[in-house]
């Protein structure tokens, strides 16, 4: 596991400064609905959710901890709940095959 250094405020040695812990680096838009603050950390743009979900301050170290543990969590879920693991490409192949099996009569399913 690699440890990333936040690009936000520089930590003050030997002191806890709250703003340094909860101020992430500036978000960069990667699509109309997603932003990234750290390399390989993507999230839904919080501005799209704040109307429905109260946004909470989240410590930078906790975001990085969750991101770095995601493969371990996924492996645990597979071991405990999956009969088999299906890749994204397998799913796409199945969807494409089923769409070519059905005649295109111009009617879209609802």
N, C-alpha and C positions, 0 to 999 in steps of 0.2 A: 504494500500500500504506500503510495507516495503522499507526502504532505504538501499541500499547496500553501503558498503565502498569499494572504489576501492583499489585493491591490488598493484597499480602502485606507483608512487612517493607519498611521504607523503606530504599533503598540508602544506604550510607555513602559520601559523595563521596571519590573518590581512593583508596579501599581496597577490596580484594576480601574480602568476608565470605561464607564458604560458605553459611551459613544463609539469607542474603538471596537467593542464587542458586538454591537447591534447594527452598525453602519456598514452594509456590504459595499463592494466596489460599484461604480456606476453600472447600471444595467445597459446592455446592448441588445437592440431588437434583432432577432434572427428570422422572424416571420411576422405576420400580422397579429399573431396571438401568443408568441413565445419570446422570452428574453433569456439572456445568459449573463451571469455575473462572474462566474469562475469558469475556467475551461472545463468542458464536459458537464456542466451543471445547467440544465435547461428547465425553465418553469413557465407556467402560464403567466402572462403579463398581469401583475396584481391589479392594475387599473381596470381590467375587464371583470374582476371578481368583486371589487370592493362594494358594489351596489348590493350584492347578495350575501357576501361572507365578510365578517369582521376580520380585517387583516391584523395579524399579531406580529410583534417584533420577534425576530428569530435570531439567536446568536450565530455569528459567522461560523464558529467552530462546529456548531450542531448541524448546519447545512452541509459542511464538508464531511462530517462524520457519517451522516445519512448517505451522502453520495458515495463515499468510499465503501460503505457496507452493503450497497444494493446488490452486488453479485452474490455475496454470502446469503443475503435474505432470499434472493430468487432461488439459489441452490437448495436452501432449506425448504422452501415451498414446493419445489419439484420433488424432493425426497419424501415429503409427507403427504402431498395431495395429488400428484400427477401420475397417471398410469403410463404416460409417455410424454416426451417433450416435442412440440411441433414448432418448426421454424417459421418465420414470417414468409419466406419464399415458398414453403410448402402450402401455406394457407392461400397465397396469391395464385399458385398453380391450380389449386382446387377451385377457387372462385372463377378463374378464367375458363377452366374446363366446364364448369356448370353453366357459365354464360354462353358458351358455344353450343352446348347441348340443347338449349331452349331456342325455339324459333323466334325471330324478332318480328312480332306482329304490330309493333308501334305502341303497344300498351305497356305502361310501366306499372310494376306492382306497387301497391300503396303501403 
